[in-house]
Amino acid sequence: MAENSSEIRYLTPPNIELNKEKYCRFQKNRIKYIDYKDEKFLLQFVNEQGKLLPRRITGTSLKYQRKVAQAVKRARHLALMPYVADMLK
């Protein structure tokens, strides 16, 4: 028993954050137009409270982040998406 005391065992593996390479999905998939009527797609860029996720989290480029923001605002205006939500997802 004393020989294995230096060995550390975990019940669950420790969370090791891997730095995933961020990329703009619009540039990669060559998407030119972001449709404001597709609320299921736009929900990927919104958190549980209904706020827009920043670029540093989504990896979206500046050009397309502005287009996403405009599309979300239009969808909210037409009541396709809520302005505020408790638990949206």
ABEGO torsion letter per residue (X at the ends): XAAAAABBBBABBBBBBBBBBBBBAAAAAGBABBBAABAAAAAAABBAAGBBBBAAAAGBBAAAAAAAAAAAAAAAAAGABBABBABAX
